[in-house]
């Protein structure tokens, strides 16, 4: 018998309320209130898009990085709490993040 069953036995008249949380139900990723920074740089002459400023768990950020790379079919990496995507995909990445419920701030042009 788990905790939910014990509570139902103790309080049979109680009705559970659905609460809204900052957790994305589709993928289990924490949705933060502060915006994620999306910026563009060139390294060794090649364009990259950098996402930083996520305050949730590192594992959630890695899942988010993998999801973005799969949807865009591009390469990238996760280093120093930053997602680095090969190429200039700021608009597409910002749209993907907004669809997931994140606030995104564009930096650098």
N, CA, C and O atoms as CSV, one atom per row, in Angstrom:
chain,resi,resn,atom,element,x,y,z
A,1,UNK,N,N,0.844,-1.160,0.000
A,1,UNK,CA,C,0.000,0.000,0.000
A,1,UNK,C,C,0.904,1.242,0.000
A,1,UNK,O,O,1.749,1.409,0.879
A,2,UNK,N,N,0.711,2.090,-0.982
A,2,UNK,CA,C,1.543,3.282,-1.057
A,2,UNK,C,C,0.895,4.442,-0.301
A,2,UNK,O,O,-0.184,4.296,0.274
A,3,UNK,N,N,1.548,5.560,-0.308
A,3,UNK,CA,C,1.107,6.722,0.449
A,3,UNK,C,C,-0.254,7.223,-0.023
A,3,UNK,O,O,-1.088,7.604,0.799
A,4,UNK,N,N,-0.488,7.226,-1.324
A,4,UNK,CA,C,-1.771,7.696,-1.855
A,4,UNK,C,C,-2.929,6.848,-1.341
A,4,UNK,O,O,-3.976,7.383,-0.976
A,5,UNK,N,N,-2.746,5.531,-1.309
A,5,UNK,CA,C,-3.795,4.642,-0.808
A,5,UNK,C,C,-4.045,4.869,0.678
A,5,UNK,O,O,-5.194,4.845,1.121
A,6,UNK,N,N,-2.989,5.087,1.451
A,6,UNK,CA,C,-3.145,5.347,2.880
A,6,UNK,C,C,-3.911,6.642,3.128
A,6,UNK,O,O,-4.764,6.713,4.013
A,7,UNK,N,N,-3.595,7.670,2.331
A,7,UNK,CA,C,-4.303,8.937,2.481
A,7,UNK,C,C,-5.770,8.802,2.108
A,7,UNK,O,O,-6.627,9.412,2.747
A,8,UNK,N,N,-6.072,8.007,1.078
A,8,UNK,CA,C,-7.471,7.794,0.687
A,8,UNK,C,C,-8.233,7.067,1.782
A,8,UNK,O,O,-9.413,7.340,2.000
A,9,UNK,N,N,-7.567,6.137,2.480
A,9,UNK,CA,C,-8.215,5.434,3.578
A,9,UNK,C,C,-8.462,6.369,4.766
A,9,UNK,O,O,-9.498,6.272,5.425
A,10,UNK,N,N,-7.525,7.265,5.038
A,10,UNK,CA,C,-7.681,8.182,6.155
A,10,UNK,C,C,-8.692,9.287,5.875
A,10,UNK,O,O,-9.438,9.694,6.766
A,11,UNK,N,N,-8.716,9.773,4.633
A,11,UNK,CA,C,-9.592,10.881,4.244
A,11,UNK,C,C,-10.415,10.477,3.017
A,11,UNK,O,O,-10.088,10.882,1.902
A,12,UNK,N,N,-11.466,9.692,3.203
A,12,UNK,CA,C,-12.226,9.202,2.045
A,12,UNK,C,C,-13.007,10.288,1.314
A,12,UNK,O,O,-13.312,10.125,0.133
A,13,UNK,N,N,-13.338,11.388,1.982
A,13,UNK,CA,C,-14.128,12.447,1.350
A,13,UNK,C,C,-13.276,13.468,0.605
A,13,UNK,O,O,-13.811,14.342,-0.076
A,14,UNK,N,N,-11.967,13.366,0.729
A,14,UNK,CA,C,-11.060,14.351,0.109
A,14,UNK,C,C,-11.044,14.194,-1.415
A,14,UNK,O,O,-10.966,13.081,-1.936
A,15,UNK,N,N,-11.119,15.319,-2.112
A,15,UNK,CA,C,-11.043,15.334,-3.566
A,15,UNK,C,C,-9.721,15.968,-3.955
A,15,UNK,O,O,-9.401,17.066,-3.500
A,16,UNK,N,N,-8.948,15.287,-4.794
A,16,UNK,CA,C,-7.654,15.820,-5.222
A,16,UNK,C,C,-7.851,16.972,-6.184
A,16,UNK,O,O,-8.710,16.925,-7.064
A,17,UNK,N,N,-7.040,18.011,-6.006
A,17,UNK,CA,C,-7.069,19.159,-6.894
A,17,UNK,C,C,-5.880,19.091,-7.833
A,17,UNK,O,O,-4.774,18.725,-7.435
A,18,UNK,N,N,-6.118,19.441,-9.052
A,18,UNK,CA,C,-5.030,19.500,-10.031
A,18,UNK,C,C,-4.340,20.839,-9.868
A,18,UNK,O,O,-4.982,21.884,-9.972
A,19,UNK,N,N,-3.050,20.821,-9.616
A,19,UNK,CA,C,-2.285,22.052,-9.449
A,19,UNK,C,C,-1.415,22.267,-10.667
A,19,UNK,O,O,-0.940,21.314,-11.285
A,20,UNK,N,N,-1.214,23.513,-11.003
A,20,UNK,CA,C,-0.314,23.834,-12.101
A,20,UNK,C,C,1.072,24.012,-11.534
A,20,UNK,O,O,1.258,24.691,-10.525
A,21,UNK,N,N,2.039,23.406,-12.178
A,21,UNK,CA,C,3.412,23.509,-11.701
A,21,UNK,C,C,4.299,24.003,-12.838
A,21,UNK,O,O,3.850,24.151,-13.974
A,22,UNK,N,N,5.549,24.250,-12.517
A,22,UNK,CA,C,6.512,24.676,-13.521
A,22,UNK,C,C,7.193,23.492,-14.179
A,22,UNK,O,O,8.315,23.619,-14.669
A,23,UNK,N,N,6.547,22.365,-14.199
A,23,UNK,CA,C,7.154,21.174,-14.773
A,23,UNK,C,C,6.460,20.843,-16.077
A,23,UNK,O,O,5.235,20.723,-16.111
A,24,UNK,N,N,7.209,20.696,-17.138
A,24,UNK,CA,C,6.658,20.363,-18.442
A,24,UNK,C,C,6.232,18.897,-18.415
A,24,UNK,O,O,7.078,18.012,-18.285
A,25,UNK,N,N,4.924,18.628,-18.537
A,25,UNK,CA,C,4.403,17.272,-18.399
A,25,UNK,C,C,4.842,16.367,-19.544
A,25,UNK,O,O,4.932,15.153,-19.360
A,26,UNK,N,N,5.116,16.926,-20.720
A,26,UNK,CA,C,5.481,16.109,-21.874
A,26,UNK,C,C,6.830,15.443,-21.679
A,26,UNK,O,O,6.966,14.244,-21.923
A,27,UNK,N,N,7.808,16.179,-21.253
A,27,UNK,CA,C,9.155,15.632,-21.182
A,27,UNK,C,C,9.733,15.611,-19.775
A,27,UNK,O,O,10.826,15.082,-19.575
A,28,UNK,N,N,9.032,16.169,-18.799
A,28,UNK,CA,C,9.529,16.169,-17.433
A,28,UNK,C,C,10.622,17.187,-17.186
A,28,UNK,O,O,11.395,17.038,-16.239
A,29,UNK,N,N,10.708,18.215,-18.008
A,29,UNK,CA,C,11.751,19.233,-17.878
A,29,UNK,C,C,11.210,20.395,-17.057
A,29,UNK,O,O,10.076,20.831,-17.258
A,30,UNK,N,N,12.021,20.893,-16.134
A,30,UNK,CA,C,11.644,22.019,-15.296
A,30,UNK,C,C,11.579,23.289,-16.139
A,30,UNK,O,O,12.524,23.616,-16.858
A,31,UNK,N,N,10.453,24.003,-16.044
A,31,UNK,CA,C,10.272,25.263,-16.755
A,31,UNK,C,C,10.536,26.385,-15.761
A,31,UNK,O,O,9.854,26.496,-14.741
A,32,UNK,N,N,11.518,27.208,-16.060
A,32,UNK,CA,C,11.909,28.273,-15.138
A,32,UNK,C,C,11.214,29.576,-15.483
A,32,UNK,O,O,10.674,29.734,-16.578
A,33,UNK,N,N,11.232,30.511,-14.537
A,33,UNK,CA,C,10.615,31.816,-14.751
A,33,UNK,C,C,11.548,32.768,-15.494
A,33,UNK,O,O,11.095,33.555,-16.325
A,34,UNK,N,N,12.835,32.704,-15.203
A,34,UNK,CA,C,13.810,33.586,-15.862
A,34,UNK,C,C,14.031,33.113,-17.304
A,34,UNK,O,O,13.967,31.914,-17.575
A,35,UNK,N,N,14.287,34.037,-18.223
A,35,UNK,CA,C,14.470,33.625,-19.624
A,35,UNK,C,C,15.807,32.925,-19.866
A,35,UNK,O,O,16.800,33.176,-19.184
A,36,UNK,N,N,15.793,32.049,-20.849
A,36,UNK,CA,C,17.021,31.407,-21.315
A,36,UNK,C,C,17.640,32.342,-22.346
A,36,UNK,O,O,16.938,32.859,-23.215
A,37,UNK,N,N,18.937,32.560,-22.256
A,37,UNK,CA,C,19.651,33.458,-23.160
A,37,UNK,C,C,20.040,32.689,-24.423
A,37,UNK,O,O,20.671,31.634,-24.346
A,38,UNK,N,N,19.662,33.220,-25.577
A,38,UNK,CA,C,19.985,32.610,-26.863
A,38,UNK,C,C,20.862,33.600,-27.627
A,38,UNK,O,O,20.397,34.673,-28.013
A,39,UNK,N,N,22.134,33.242,-27.847
A,39,UNK,CA,C,23.026,34.179,-28.517
A,39,UNK,C,C,23.792,33.496,-29.649
A,39,UNK,O,O,23.877,32.271,-29.723
A,40,UNK,N,N,24.335,34.321,-30.512
A,40,UNK,CA,C,25.024,33.889,-31.721
A,40,UNK,C,C,26.478,34.314,-31.637
A,40,UNK,O,O,26.788,35.442,-31.254
A,41,UNK,N,N,27.367,33.399,-31.999
A,41,UNK,CA,C,28.805,33.713,-32.046
A,41,UNK,C,C,29.414,33.042,-33.259
A,41,UNK,O,O,28.808,32.173,-33.885
A,42,UNK,N,N,30.621,33.464,-33.572
A,42,UNK,CA,C,31.418,32.779,-34.583
A,42,UNK,C,C,32.687,32.295,-33.911
A,42,UNK,O,O,33.396,33.069,-33.268
A,43,UNK,N,N,32.966,31.021,-34.063
A,43,UNK,CA,C,34.200,30.450,-33.535
A,43,UNK,C,C,34.928,29.773,-34.673
A,43,UNK,O,O,34.383,28.903,-35.352
A,44,UNK,N,N,36.174,30.186,-34.871
A,44,UNK,CA,C,36.997,29.688,-35.962
A,44,UNK,C,C,36.294,29.873,-37.309
A,44,UNK,O,O,36.408,29.033,-38.202
A,45,UNK,N,N,35.565,30.983,-37.438
A,45,UNK,CA,C,34.904,31.322,-38.682
A,45,UNK,C,C,33.584,30.619,-38.911
A,45,UNK,O,O,32.951,30.838,-39.944
A,46,UNK,N,N,33.145,29.781,-37.984
A,46,UNK,CA,C,31.899,29.040,-38.169
A,46,UNK,C,C,30.847,29.534,-37.177
A,46,UNK,O,O,31.163,29.783,-36.014
A,47,UNK,N,N,29.597,29.677,-37.627
A,47,UNK,CA,C,28.550,30.189,-36.738
A,47,UNK,C,C,28.076,29.126,-35.747
A,47,UNK,O,O,27.964,27.948,-36.086
A,48,UNK,N,N,27.800,29.564,-34.515
A,48,UNK,CA,C,27.220,28.684,-33.502
A,48,UNK,C,C,26.144,29.457,-32.745
A,48,UNK,O,O,26.176,30.685,-32.670
A,49,UNK,N,N,25.202,28.720,-32.191
A,49,UNK,CA,C,24.161,29.288,-31.348
A,49,UNK,C,C,24.373,28.753,-29.938
A,49,UNK,O,O,24.544,27.549,-29.745
A,50,UNK,N,N,24.363,29.650,-28.954
A,50,UNK,CA,C,24.620,29.260,-27.568
A,50,UNK,C,C,23.380,29.549,-26.725
A,50,UNK,O,O,22.806,30.636,-26.798
A,51,UNK,N,N,22.976,28.567,-25.927
A,51,UNK,CA,C,21.873,28.728,-24.981
A,51,UNK,C,C,22.440,28.615,-23.571
A,51,UNK,O,O,23.142,27.654,-23.255
A,52,UNK,N,N,22.139,29.585,-22.733
A,52,UNK,CA,C,22.633,29.557,-21.362
A,52,UNK,C,C,21.616,30.207,-20.441
A,52,UNK,O,O,20.686,30.875,-20.893
A,53,UNK,N,N,21.806,30.003,-19.145
A,53,UNK,CA,C,20.933,30.633,-18.159
A,53,UNK,C,C,19.853,29.720,-17.619
A,53,UNK,O,O,18.897,30.207,-17.014
A,54,UNK,N,N,19.966,28.412,-17.813
A,54,UNK,CA,C,18.972,27.477,-17.279
A,54,UNK,C,C,19.284,27.201,-15.813
A,54,UNK,O,O,20.424,26.884,-15.474
A,55,UNK,N,N,18.293,27.318,-14.946
A,55,UNK,CA,C,18.528,27.165,-13.512
A,55,UNK,C,C,18.075,25.815,-12.965
A,55,UNK,O,O,18.212,25.562,-11.768
A,56,UNK,N,N,17.547,24.957,-13.807
A,56,UNK,CA,C,17.089,23.647,-13.347
A,56,UNK,C,C,18.237,22.660,-13.238
A,56,UNK,O,O,19.406,23.046,-13.205
A,57,UNK,N,N,17.891,21.395,-13.184
A,57,UNK,CA,C,18.890,20.339,-13.057
A,57,UNK,C,C,19.695,20.196,-14.350
A,57,UNK,O,O,19.195,20.453,-15.445
A,58,UNK,N,N,20.932,19.786,-14.196
A,58,UNK,CA,C,21.818,19.607,-15.342
A,58,UNK,C,C,21.282,18.529,-16.284
A,58,UNK,O,O,21.392,18.657,-17.504
A,59,UNK,N,N,20.710,17.481,-15.725
A,59,UNK,CA,C,20.168,16.395,-16.548
A,59,UNK,C,C,19.022,16.890,-17.416
A,59,UNK,O,O,18.895,16.471,-18.566
A,60,UNK,N,N,18.180,17.783,-16.880
A,60,UNK,CA,C,17.085,18.343,-17.669
A,60,UNK,C,C,17.621,19.172,-18.832
A,60,UNK,O,O,17.077,19.135,-19.936
A,61,UNK,N,N,18.697,19.923,-18.570
A,61,UNK,CA,C,19.294,20.751,-19.624
A,61,UNK,C,C,19.902,19.866,-20.712
A,61,UNK,O,O,19.850,20.212,-21.893
A,62,UNK,N,N,20.478,18.726,-20.323
A,62,UNK,CA,C,21.028,17.790,-21.303
A,62,UNK,C,C,19.919,17.183,-22.153
A,62,UNK,O,O,20.086,17.002,-23.359
A,63,UNK,N,N,18.790,16.870,-21.527
A,63,UNK,CA,C,17.643,16.335,-22.271
A,63,UNK,C,C,17.139,17.378,-23.260
A,63,UNK,O,O,16.807,17.054,-24.400
A,64,UNK,N,N,17.084,18.625,-22.819
A,64,UNK,CA,C,16.653,19.718,-23.691
A,64,UNK,C,C,17.609,19.886,-24.862
A,64,UNK,O,O,17.170,20.112,-25.989
A,65,UNK,N,N,18.919,19.778,-24.609
A,65,UNK,CA,C,19.919,19.889,-25.672
A,65,UNK,C,C,19.735,18.773,-26.702
A,65,UNK,O,O,19.790,19.020,-27.907
A,66,UNK,N,N,19.520,17.572,-26.234
A,66,UNK,CA,C,19.335,16.441,-27.134
A,66,UNK,C,C,18.072,16.625,-27.971
A,66,UNK,O,O,18.063,16.322,-29.164
A,67,UNK,N,N,17.011,17.121,-27.347
A,67,UNK,CA,C,15.751,17.337,-28.055
A,67,UNK,C,C,15.909,18.386,-29.160
A,67,UNK,O,O,15.412,18.202,-30.271
A,68,UNK,N,N,16.600,19.480,-28.851
A,68,UNK,CA,C,16.812,20.542,-29.848
A,68,UNK,C,C,17.659,20.024,-31.011
A,68,UNK,O,O,17.346,20.273,-32.175
A,69,UNK,N,N,18.732,19.303,-30.685
A,69,UNK,CA,C,19.607,18.782,-31.740
A,69,UNK,C,C,18.867,17.800,-32.633
A,69,UNK,O,O,19.099,17.763,-33.842
A,70,UNK,N,N,17.976,17.003,-32.048
A,70,UNK,CA,C,17.232,16.030,-32.855
A,70,UNK,C,C,16.222,16.723,-33.754
A,70,UNK,O,O,16.082,16.361,-34.923
A,71,UNK,N,N,15.515,17.719,-33.221
A,71,UNK,CA,C,14.500,18.412,-34.012
A,71,UNK,C,C,15.113,19.185,-35.161
A,71,UNK,O,O,14.524,19.271,-36.238
A,72,UNK,N,N,16.298,19.750,-34.941
A,72,UNK,CA,C,16.949,20.543,-35.992
A,72,UNK,C,C,17.870,19.705,-36.877
A,72,UNK,O,O,18.321,20.177,-37.921
A,73,UNK,N,N,18.149,18.484,-36.475
A,73,UNK,CA,C,19.062,17.586,-37.207
A,73,UNK,C,C,20.429,18.231,-37.395
A,73,UNK,O,O,20.975,18.250,-38.498
A,74,UNK,N,N,20.971,18.756,-36.308
A,74,UNK,CA,C,22.293,19.385,-36.333
A,74,UNK,C,C,23.133,18.835,-35.196
A,74,UNK,O,O,22.626,18.162,-34.299
A,75,UNK,N,N,24.411,19.130,-35.245
A,75,UNK,CA,C,25.318,18.729,-34.187
A,75,UNK,C,C,25.389,19.790,-33.120
A,75,UNK,O,O,24.938,20.920,-33.306
A,76,UNK,N,N,25.958,19.410,-32.009
A,76,UNK,CA,C,26.116,20.351,-30.913
A,76,UNK,C,C,26.679,19.646,-29.702
A,76,UNK,O,O,26.974,18.452,-29.737
A,77,UNK,N,N,26.824,20.395,-28.637
A,77,UNK,CA,C,27.364,19.807,-27.417
A,77,UNK,C,C,26.795,20.525,-26.204
A,77,UNK,O,O,26.129,21.554,-26.316
A,78,UNK,N,N,27.079,19.951,-25.043
A,78,UNK,CA,C,26.679,20.531,-23.761
A,78,UNK,C,C,27.935,20.674,-22.924
A,78,UNK,O,O,28.521,19.676,-22.505
A,79,UNK,N,N,28.359,21.923,-22.674
A,79,UNK,CA,C,29.562,22.173,-21.884
A,79,UNK,C,C,29.325,23.358,-20.964
A,79,UNK,O,O,28.676,24.329,-21.351
A,80,UNK,N,N,29.846,23.281,-19.758
A,80,UNK,CA,C,29.831,24.396,-18.798
A,80,UNK,C,C,28.438,25.002,-18.638
A,80,UNK,O,O,28.300,26.225,-18.621
A,81,UNK,N,N,27.408,24.169,-18.521
A,81,UNK,CA,C,26.018,24.616,-18.389
A,81,UNK,C,C,25.570,25.482,-19.564
A,81,UNK,O,O,24.771,26.403,-19.391
A,82,UNK,N,N,26.079,25.191,-20.739
A,82,UNK,CA,C,25.673,25.867,-21.971
A,82,UNK,C,C,25.395,24.821,-23.036
A,82,UNK,O,O,26.073,23.795,-23.107
A,83,UNK,N,N,24.392,25.088,-23.862
A,83,UNK,CA,C,24.134,24.243,-25.030
A,83,UNK,C,C,24.733,24.969,-26.223
A,83,UNK,O,O,24.419,26.132,-26.476
A,84,UNK,N,N,25.595,24.277,-26.953
A,84,UNK,CA,C,26.224,24.855,-28.136
A,84,UNK,C,C,25.714,24.095,-29.353
A,84,UNK,O,O,25.943,22.892,-29.484
A,85,UNK,N,N,25.019,24.803,-30.247
A,85,UNK,CA,C,24.451,24.217,-31.454
A,85,UNK,C,C,25.224,24.739,-32.657
A,85,UNK,O,O,25.479,25.938,-32.768
A,86,UNK,N,N,25.594,23.837,-33.554
A,86,UNK,CA,C,26.341,24.238,-34.745
A,86,UNK,C,C,25.395,24.911,-35.732
A,86,UNK,O,O,24.389,24.332,-36.142
A,87,UNK,N,N,25.731,26.141,-36.105
A,87,UNK,CA,C,24.932,26.888,-37.076
A,87,UNK,C,C,24.122,27.982,-36.408
A,87,UNK,O,O,24.009,28.036,-35.183
A,88,UNK,N,N,23.556,28.859,-37.239
A,88,UNK,CA,C,22.743,29.974,-36.747
A,88,UNK,C,C,21.275,29.561,-36.806
A,88,UNK,O,O,20.622,29.729,-37.836
A,89,UNK,N,N,20.761,29.027,-35.714
A,89,UNK,CA,C,19.383,28.556,-35.645
A,89,UNK,C,C,18.616,29.270,-34.539
A,89,UNK,O,O,17.736,28.682,-33.909
A,90,UNK,N,N,18.950,30.541,-34.302
A,90,UNK,CA,C,18.331,31.271,-33.191
A,90,UNK,C,C,16.811,31.291,-33.286
A,90,UNK,O,O,16.125,31.009,-32.304
A,91,UNK,N,N,16.280,31.622,-34.465
A,91,UNK,CA,C,14.825,31.746,-34.595
A,91,UNK,C,C,14.120,30.408,-34.373
A,91,UNK,O,O,13.098,30.349,-33.691
A,92,UNK,N,N,14.658,29.351,-34.941
A,92,UNK,CA,C,14.033,28.040,-34.795
A,92,UNK,C,C,14.134,27.534,-33.358
A,92,UNK,O,O,13.176,26.972,-32.826
A,93,UNK,N,N,15.290,27.732,-32.735
A,93,UNK,CA,C,15.477,27.294,-31.344
A,93,UNK,C,C,14.560,28.079,-30.419
A,93,UNK,O,O,13.962,27.510,-29.506
A,94,UNK,N,N,14.445,29.382,-30.651
A,94,UNK,CA,C,13.574,30.198,-29.814
A,94,UNK,C,C,12.126,29.745,-29.946
A,94,UNK,O,O,11.394,29.735,-28.957
A,95,UNK,N,N,11.704,29.373,-31.142
A,95,UNK,CA,C,10.343,28.895,-31.341
A,95,UNK,C,C,10.114,27.551,-30.643
A,95,UNK,O,O,9.061,27.332,-30.045
A,96,UNK,N,N,11.102,26.655,-30.721
A,96,UNK,CA,C,11.000,25.352,-30.049
A,96,UNK,C,C,10.874,25.550,-28.546
A,96,UNK,O,O,10.044,24.909,-27.902
A,97,UNK,N,N,11.698,26.440,-27.982
A,97,UNK,CA,C,11.661,26.685,-26.540
A,97,UNK,C,C,10.357,27.347,-26.103
A,97,UNK,O,O,9.824,27.027,-25.041
A,98,UNK,N,N,9.841,28.273,-26.922
A,98,UNK,CA,C,8.568,28.917,-26.595
A,98,UNK,C,C,7.425,27.911,-26.630
A,98,UNK,O,O,6.507,27.983,-25.813
A,99,UNK,N,N,7.476,26.972,-27.577
A,99,UNK,CA,C,6.442,25.940,-27.648
A,99,UNK,C,C,6.467,25.039,-26.415
A,99,UNK,O,O,5.432,24.521,-25.994
A,100,UNK,N,N,7.651,24.856,-25.842
A,100,UNK,CA,C,7.787,24.036,-24.636
A,100,UNK,C,C,7.372,24.804,-23.377
A,100,UNK,O,O,7.173,24.202,-22.322
A,101,UNK,N,N,7.242,26.129,-23.484
A,101,UNK,CA,C,6.821,26.923,-22.334
A,101,UNK,C,C,7.906,27.772,-21.716
A,101,UNK,O,O,7.665,28.412,-20.693
A,102,UNK,N,N,9.094,27.803,-22.296
A,102,UNK,CA,C,10.188,28.608,-21.776
A,102,UNK,C,C,10.070,30.045,-22.238
A,102,UNK,O,O,9.470,30.332,-23.274
A,103,UNK,N,N,10.650,30.947,-21.459
A,103,UNK,CA,C,10.835,32.332,-21.889
A,103,UNK,C,C,12.232,32.406,-22.464
A,103,UNK,O,O,13.176,31.874,-21.880
A,104,UNK,N,N,12.375,33.066,-23.612
A,104,UNK,CA,C,13.669,33.126,-24.283
A,104,UNK,C,C,14.011,34.586,-24.569
A,104,UNK,O,O,13.148,35.370,-24.964
A,105,UNK,N,N,15.277,34.939,-24.364
A,105,UNK,CA,C,15.754,36.273,-24.642
A,105,UNK,C,C,16.846,36.184,-25.673
A,105,UNK,O,O,17.811,35.439,-25.502
A,106,UNK,N,N,16.702,36.950,-26.759
A,106,UNK,CA,C,17.690,36.956,-27.827
A,106,UNK,C,C,18.757,38.003,-27.532
A,106,UNK,O,O,18.440,39.153,-27.226
A,107,UNK,N,N,20.018,37.602,-27.626
A,107,UNK,CA,C,21.130,38.496,-27.333
A,107,UNK,C,C,22.060,38.505,-28.545
A,107,UNK,O,O,22.345,37.456,-29.123
A,108,UNK,N,N,22.521,39.672,-28.918
A,108,UNK,CA,C,23.527,39.770,-29.970
A,108,UNK,C,C,22.977,39.816,-31.377
A,108,UNK,O,O,23.384,39.028,-32.230
A,109,UNK,N,N,22.061,40.725,-31.629
A,109,UNK,CA,C,21.634,40.972,-33.005
A,109,UNK,C,C,20.366,40.408,-33.385
A,109,UNK,O,O,19.936,40.572,-34.527
